[in-house]
Structure formats: structure tokens, C-alpha cells
Amino acid sequence: MLFTEDFLHYVWKFRLFDRNALQTEDGEEIEIFSTGTHNTDSGPDFHNARLRIGDTVWAGNVEVHLSASDWQKHGHTTDNAYDNTILHVVYRNDLPLVLANGRKVPTLQLQDRVPVELYARYHQMVFGNQAVIPCEASIGGIDGLIMHNWLTRVLVERLEKKSTAVLAALALNRGDWEEVFYQFLAANFGFKTNALPFELLAKSLPQIILAKNKNNPMQIEALIFGQAGFLEGELKDEYPQKLKTEYNYLRKKYNLTPIENHLWKFMRLRPQNFPTVRLAQFAALIVQSNHLFSKILEIKNIEALRDLFTDIKTNSYWDDHYRFDVSSKPSAKNLGAKSIDIILINTLVLFLFSYGKHNQQEYYISRALKLLENLPAEKNNITDDFINLGVKIDNAFESQALLELKNNYCNYKKCLQCGVGNRILKLA
């Protein structure tokens, strides 16, 4: 079986080895007070460990290798960051460790101290031929409290990573939360298929320009469709012709350049999700909503938040059109409940969390998490897989966390860094 250094880190961190009569390779007795803090960045593997070696209590770093000779192979010999190493933990001791200053570092060999059955369980989970996730045979039996606690941590990791993009955009926009929210909201109106052109559209059309034309819905629609590149060619219907006339005037007034129209995708989309329909909905939202982000900070009721997107009314032209100059059967073009929930999850929750993090206000972070708890779970291939494995998914809090778990832990088989994987290894 393949033995890995990550597994040895795991064994040391949780002391999952035979600790009876521990000694260094030179015969000095070892007592472990603390294995230290696991370091996943550059430098020694564990910081601030506390050990008694012989008659001396040491505090410092612990380095872990499969073979003692890996110290030289990994270039630690000339790296001063490793000078404070108080113990070298290895699976095989094939070379005594002496630092450049002549100090001999005590070595603990674990080759005969790691339980064979523990490694067998790890090997099966990480290197087995599972179809969905490494722990698919066991995850359904994990205690609910343990699962919830781990999913909470994973969800916060997900939101923290996503918030870095928000805070970077905030810096570029000189701290203007409304402008950044407008840009991210636009991208999410495009959902996955048309997120990029929607984002480029918003960045090409600052909110301040829309605000100057707020009282004229036709001009708002003209700016949106014009900047999206849909008013460049010959148009037959009266409505798009009027939009084009308005846009040509506004384009010169504000020195605007539209994005490339070929970026928009229609293929394999239901007509209700055509980018032209989404743009009409986005324009209607701009017309009907002032200072949208400020409202979201104030509104606590989930239904009131939904109403911000439920009540938008597109121009009557879209009642019987999905594209310019192509008539269709009459149908409502309002956002569906599922689409609204996706926007709440991907935009509102993210911005409440980011705002709270940026301003060090736990209240908004808690509101973001509470909002996810009150939104229905997403349904997709990943959540379906977890349900089939016996994992209960009650809300968007859990579905979002499971997406993060699958994409950033399970897919990379980071079972030793996963709370669920750790529990399964210990219980098996």
C-alpha cells in the first residue's frame, strides 16, 4: 500500500500511534504535551509543539517526513526557517539529522508504531475505486451534530473565499458598495451561461449613468440593451427602433462603447432564460429599485427580500417576445421562484457576509447564514449524489456547504483535512 506524508501528518497531529515507551533514536525518553499547530503553508509542518525529551522540556517546531533523508531532499538544510526544529518525526530513519550549526535534531521513528488497520482504512478511502466521494460507504451514518458542525465550517470557508472577490472589487470602486453590488448582481442575472457578458455590461455602464436617467424607463432599457450590443443592426419592430434612437443619443452623450454582442449565448437555453429576457428583467429592476444594496441591509424578512425581485414588471413588448422582431405566444416574463432564490444565495447572502466581514460586524454575517437556513436547498447533480448516499439536505445552508465539500475536499481526496473523513477513520 502507498504510504503518504499527509497520512503521517495526520497520525502525528492526532497521536494515532503507539505511545508506549516513546524514545528518540538515541534512546532519550519523549513525552508529548502538545503536537503543535499544523502548518499548511511554507515552513515547518507543526509550530509551537511542546515536548519533554530526556530531562529537558522543549517548545518549538516539529518536521514530519516519510524518510529522514527527505530533510535534505526538500532543501531544509540551508533554510533558516527550520533551525528551531525540536523533533524530526519520520516513518523511516535512514539518516541522522544534523543542522548546519552542528546541532543534532532528535528523531522519532514511527515505522513500527502506526496501526496497520488505521492505514488500511485510510488507503481504502483515499485510493479506493469509489464512484462519487471517498467516504461514500460511510457518510450517511455520520452523527447529525458532527455533520452540521463541519458543514458550518466548510460553508464559512466558501463564503470567505468568495468574499475576497467582492472586497477586491470594492477597493477598485473606491468603497462604493452600491456599485459593486450592481456589478455582481448583473453577473448573477446571467446565471452560469451569460454571467460574463452581464458582468462586462455592468462594468461598461456605471450605475451613476443609470441613476441620471432613472425617471425614464425607455432610456434605462435603451442603455441596457444598447450596451449589451443588441441595438447595432437593423431592427423592424417599433419598440427596438425607439430603443436604438434613444441609445444613439445616450451613447454620444456619455461616450459609451457597447460590449461585443457575440458574447451572449442562446443555445441550449429555454426561451424564458434567453439573455434578452434577462436583460429586460434587469432593466425593469433598475427602474423600480433605488439604492438596492442599502435596502437589502435593512430588510430582514426573507419574503420582503424576495418581493424585491418578484414584483419587477418588464416592458409590455416582452409579453409576446423572447427576442427582438420575433413574435411568440404571450407569456409572463417575471423571474421564477427558483431564479430568485439563486440570486438571493449567490448575491444577497454573499454581500451580507462580505459587508459584515469588511466592517467587522458579526450581525450581518449571522444574517447571511440565517438567510441560507431559510432558503430551500438547491437541486443539482452534486446534491442528488449526497442524498443518494443518505445525507439529509434541508436548506441552502447545507446544499451550499456540500457543494464546497465536494468541490474542494472530496474531489481532491483531502480526507485527512475533512471533519467527516477524520470521524470515519476514527470510528471504523
C-alpha positions in Angstrom: 0.0 0.0 0.0 1.1 3.6 -0.7 2.2 5.5 2.4 1.9 9.3 2.2 3.4 12.1 4.1 -0.1 13.6 4.6 -1.1 10.5 6.4 1.9 10.7 8.7 0.9 14.4 9.5 -2.5 13.1 10.4 -1.0 10.3 12.6 1.2 12.8 14.5 -1.4 15.5 14.8 -4.0 13.2 16.5 -1.4 11.0 18.2 -2.7 7.9 16.4 0.4 5.8 17.1 1.7 3.6 19.8 2.9 6.0 22.5 4.2 3.3 24.9 7.8 3.9 25.9 8.4 6.6 23.3 12.1 7.3 22.6 14.3 9.2 20.2 16.6 7.2 18.0 19.3 8.0 20.5 17.3 6.4 23.4 16.1 9.6 25.1 12.5 9.3 26.5 9.9 11.5 24.8 6.7 12.9 26.5 4.3 14.9 24.2 2.5 17.8 25.8 1.3 19.3 22.5 1.9 18.1 18.9 1.8 21.8 17.8 -0.3 23.7 15.3 -0.5 22.1 11.9 1.1 24.5 9.3 -0.2 24.1 5.8 1.9 26.9 4.4 5.7 27.0 3.8 8.0 26.2 6.7 8.0 23.5 9.4 5.0 21.2 9.5 3.9 21.9 13.1 4.5 25.1 15.1 4.6 25.6 18.8 4.9 22.0 19.9 5.8 21.2 23.5 7.7 18.1 24.3 9.9 16.7 27.0 13.0 15.0 25.6 15.1 13.4 28.3 15.2 15.8 31.2 14.5 18.9 29.1 11.2 20.5 28.1 11.3 22.0 24.6 9.0 24.4 22.8 9.4 24.8 19.0 8.7 23.2 15.6 8.2 19.6 14.5 9.0 18.5 11.0 7.5 15.3 9.6 8.9 13.2 6.7 8.5 9.7 5.3 12.3 9.2 5.4 14.8 11.2 7.5 16.8 11.8 4.3 13.9 13.8 2.9 15.1 16.7 5.1 18.0 17.2 2.6 15.9 16.3 -0.5 13.4 19.0 0.4 16.1 21.7 0.8 15.7 22.3 4.6 19.4 22.1 5.3 20.0 25.7 4.1 16.7 27.1 5.2 16.9 29.0 8.5 13.1 28.6 9.0 13.9 25.1 10.2 16.6 26.0 12.7 14.1 25.9 15.6 13.1 22.2 14.9 12.9 20.4 18.2 11.9 16.9 16.8 12.1 15.2 13.5 9.2 12.7 13.1 9.8 10.1 10.4 8.4 6.8 9.2 11.9 5.5 8.4 15.0 6.8 10.0 17.6 6.3 7.2 19.9 9.3 8.0 20.7 11.1 11.3 19.7 14.8 11.1 22.5 17.3 11.9 21.8 21.0 11.3 24.3 23.3 9.6 25.3 24.7 13.0 26.2 21.2 14.2 23.2 20.6 16.4 21.8 17.1 16.1 18.0 17.1 16.0 16.3 14.3 18.0 14.4 11.9 15.7 11.3 9.8 16.4 10.7 6.8 14.1 7.1 5.7 13.7 7.6 2.7 11.4 6.5 0.1 13.9 4.1 2.3 15.8 1.3 3.1 13.3 -1.7 0.7 13.5 -1.9 -1.4 10.3 -5.7 -1.3 10.4 -5.8 2.5 10.6 -3.7 2.8 7.4 -5.7 0.2 5.7 -8.9 2.2 6.3 -7.2 5.4 5.1 -5.8 3.7 2.0 -9.2 2.2 1.1 -10.9 5.6 1.4 -8.3 7.7 -0.5 -7.1 5.2 -3.1 -10.2 3.0 -3.5 -12.5 3.0 -6.5 -15.4 4.9 -5.1 -17.9 6.3 -7.7 -18.9 9.6 -6.0 -16.8 10.5 -3.0 -14.1 8.7 -1.0 -16.3 8.1 2.1 -19.4 7.2 0.2 -19.9 3.9 2.1 -19.9 5.7 5.5 -21.0 9.3 5.2 -24.7 8.5 5.6 -24.1 7.2 9.1 -22.3 10.3 10.4 -23.9 11.8 13.5 -26.0 14.8 12.6 -24.3 17.2 15.0 -20.9 16.3 13.7 -22.0 16.8 10.1 -23.7 20.1 10.9 -20.6 21.5 12.7 -18.3 20.5 9.8 -20.7 21.8 7.2 -20.8 25.1 9.0 -17.1 25.4 8.9 -16.9 24.5 5.2 -19.7 27.0 4.4 -17.8 29.8 6.1 -14.7 28.8 4.1 -16.8 29.0 0.9 -18.1 32.5 1.7 -14.8 33.8 2.9 -13.2 32.7 -0.4 -15.9 34.2 -2.5 -15.9 37.4 -0.4 -12.3 38.1 -1.5 -13.5 38.9 -5.0 -16.2 41.3 -3.5 -13.6 43.1 -1.4 -11.2 43.4 -4.3 -13.9 44.9 -6.4 -14.8 47.2 -3.5 -11.2 48.5 -3.5 -11.3 49.1 -7.3 -14.6 51.0 -6.9 -13.3 53.2 -4.1 -15.5 51.7 -1.4 -18.8 52.1 -3.3 -20.9 49.1 -2.1 -23.8 50.0 -4.3 -21.7 49.9 -7.5 -20.0 46.6 -6.6 -23.4 45.1 -5.7 -24.8 46.2 -9.0 -21.9 44.6 -10.9 -22.2 41.3 -9.0 -26.0 41.3 -9.3 -25.7 41.8 -13.0 -23.3 38.8 -13.3 -25.7 36.6 -11.4 -28.6 37.7 -13.6 -26.7 35.9 -16.4 -26.6 32.8 -14.2 -23.8 30.5 -15.4 -24.3 30.7 -19.1 -24.3 34.5 -19.6 -22.5 35.6 -16.4 -19.5 37.1 -18.2 -21.3 39.3 -20.7 -23.6 40.5 -17.9 -20.6 41.4 -15.8 -18.9 43.2 -18.7 -22.1 45.1 -19.4 -22.4 46.4 -15.8 -18.7 47.4 -15.9 -19.2 49.3 -19.2 -22.3 51.1 -17.8 -21.7 52.6 -14.4 -24.7 52.9 -12.1 -24.3 56.7 -12.0 -25.3 56.9 -15.6 -28.4 54.8 -15.0 -29.2 57.0 -12.0 -29.2 60.1 -14.2 -31.9 58.5 -16.3 -33.9 56.8 -13.6 -37.2 58.5 -14.3 -37.2 57.5 -17.9 -37.8 53.7 -18.3 -37.3 53.8 -22.0 -33.8 55.3 -21.6 -32.9 52.7 -19.0 -33.9 49.9 -21.3 -32.1 51.6 -24.2 -28.9 51.9 -22.2 -29.1 48.2 -21.1 -29.8 46.7 -24.5 -27.6 49.2 -26.3 -24.5 48.5 -24.1 -25.3 44.7 -24.5 -24.9 45.2 -28.2 -28.4 44.3 -29.2 -29.2 47.6 -30.9 -26.4 47.6 -33.5 -28.1 46.0 -36.5 -31.3 46.7 -38.5 -34.4 46.4 -36.3 -38.0 46.1 -37.6 -40.4 46.5 -34.6 -41.3 49.9 -33.3 -40.1 49.2 -29.7 -36.5 48.2 -30.5 -36.3 51.0 -33.1 -37.2 53.5 -30.4 -34.6 52.0 -28.1 -32.0 52.3 -30.8 -32.8 56.0 -31.3 -32.6 56.7 -27.6 -29.4 54.7 -27.3 -27.6 56.5 -30.2 -28.3 59.8 -28.4 -27.2 58.5 -24.9 -24.2 56.7 -26.4 -22.8 60.0 -27.6 -23.8 61.9 -24.5 -21.9 59.5 -22.2 -19.2 58.4 -24.6 -20.2 54.7 -24.3 -18.9 51.7 -26.1 -21.1 48.6 -26.2 -19.7 45.1 -25.5 -19.4 42.5 -28.2 -22.8 41.0 -29.0 -21.4 37.6 -29.9 -20.6 37.0 -26.2 -24.3 36.4 -25.4 -25.4 32.7 -25.6 -28.8 31.5 -26.6 -28.1 27.8 -27.5 -29.5 25.2 -25.2 -31.3 27.7 -23.2 -35.1 27.7 -22.6 -36.6 30.9 -24.2 -37.5 32.1 -20.7 -33.8 32.2 -19.9 -32.7 33.9 -23.1 -30.3 36.8 -22.4 -32.7 39.3 -24.0 -35.4 38.3 -21.4 -32.9 38.5 -18.6 -31.8 42.0 -19.8 -35.4 43.1 -19.9 -35.8 41.9 -16.3 -32.6 43.5 -15.2 -33.7 46.8 -16.8 -37.0 46.6 -15.0 -35.3 46.0 -11.7 -33.1 49.1 -12.2 -36.2 51.2 -13.0 -38.1 50.0 -9.9 -35.3 49.9 -7.3 -33.3 52.8 -5.8 -30.3 52.1 -3.6 -30.9 48.4 -3.7 -28.0 47.3 -1.6 -29.0 49.8 1.2 -32.5 48.2 1.2 -31.0 44.7 1.5 -29.0 45.8 4.5 -32.2 46.9 6.2 -34.7 44.2 5.2 -34.7 41.2 7.5 -37.7 39.3 6.3 -37.0 36.7 3.6 -40.3 37.3 1.8 -39.7 41.0 1.6 -36.3 40.3 0.0 -38.0 38.0 -2.5 -40.5 40.7 -3.3 -37.7 43.0 -4.5 -37.3 40.6 -7.4 -40.8 39.1 -7.7 -42.6 42.3 -8.5 -40.5 43.6 -11.3 -42.5 44.2 -14.5 -40.8 44.2 -17.9 -41.9 46.3 -20.8 -45.1 45.0 -22.4 -43.2 44.3 -25.6 -41.7 41.2 -23.9 -45.2 39.8 -23.1 -45.2 38.2 -26.6 -41.4 38.3 -27.5 -38.3 36.5 -26.4 -36.1 38.2 -28.9 -36.4 41.5 -30.9 -38.5 41.2 -34.1 -39.6 37.6 -33.3 -43.2 37.3 -32.0 -44.1 34.4 -29.7 -47.1 33.2 -27.7 -48.0 35.5 -24.8 -46.3 34.5 -21.5 -45.3 36.2 -18.3 -41.6 37.2 -18.2 -41.2 37.7 -14.5 -38.4 35.9 -12.6 -39.4 32.5 -11.3 -39.1 31.5 -7.7 -36.1 29.2 -8.3 -34.2 32.0 -10.2 -34.9 34.4 -7.4 -33.6 32.0 -4.8 -30.4 31.6 -6.8 -29.9 35.3 -6.9 -30.5 35.5 -3.1 -28.0 32.8 -2.5 -25.3 33.9 -4.9 -25.6 37.7 -4.4 -27.5 38.8 -1.3 -26.0 36.2 1.0 -22.5 36.9 -0.3 -22.8 40.6 0.1 -24.3 40.4 3.6 -21.4 38.2 4.6 -18.8 40.4 2.8 -20.2 43.6 4.3 -20.1 42.1 7.8 -16.6 40.8 7.3 -15.3 44.1 5.9 -16.9 46.2 8.7 -16.3 43.6 11.4 -20.0 43.4 12.2 -21.0 39.8 13.1 -24.6 40.8 12.8 -24.5 40.8 9.0 -22.5 37.6 8.9 -25.2 35.9 11.1 -27.9 37.3 8.8 -26.2 35.8 5.8 -26.1 32.4 7.4 -29.6 32.7 8.7 -30.9 33.6 5.2 -29.3 30.4 3.8 -31.0 28.4 6.5 -34.4 29.8 5.4 -33.9 29.2 1.7 -34.7 25.8 0.1 -31.8 23.5 -0.8 -30.5 23.7 -4.4 -31.1 20.7 -6.6 -28.3 19.6 -8.8 -26.1 16.6 -9.6 -24.0 17.1 -6.5 -26.8 17.4 -4.1 -28.6 14.5 -5.7 -25.5 12.3 -5.2 -25.3 13.2 -1.5 -29.0 12.5 -1.0 -28.5 9.1 -2.6 -25.7 8.4 -0.1 -28.0 9.1 2.8 -27.1 12.7 3.5 -30.1 14.8 4.5 -30.2 18.2 2.9 -32.8 20.5 4.4 -31.9 24.0 3.2 -29.5 26.1 1.1 -27.1 26.4 4.1 -26.5 22.6 3.8 -26.6 22.4 0.0 -24.0 25.3 -0.4 -21.7 23.6 2.2 -22.0 20.3 0.4 -21.0 21.9 -2.9 -17.9 23.3 -1.2 -17.2 19.9 0.5 -17.4 18.1 -2.8 -15.5 20.5 -5.0 -12.7 21.4 -2.6 -12.3 18.3 -0.3 -13.8 15.2 -1.9 -12.6 15.9 -5.4 -9.1 16.3 -4.1 -9.4 13.4 -1.6 -8.5 15.7 1.3 -10.0 13.3 3.7 -7.4 13.9 6.4 -8.3 17.6 6.4 -12.0 16.9 6.5 -14.0 16.6 9.7 -16.2 13.9 8.2 -13.2 11.9 6.9 -11.5 12.2 10.3 -14.6 10.9 12.1 -14.9 8.0 9.8 -11.3 6.9 10.2 -11.5 7.1 13.9 -14.9 5.2 14.1 -14.1 2.5 11.6 
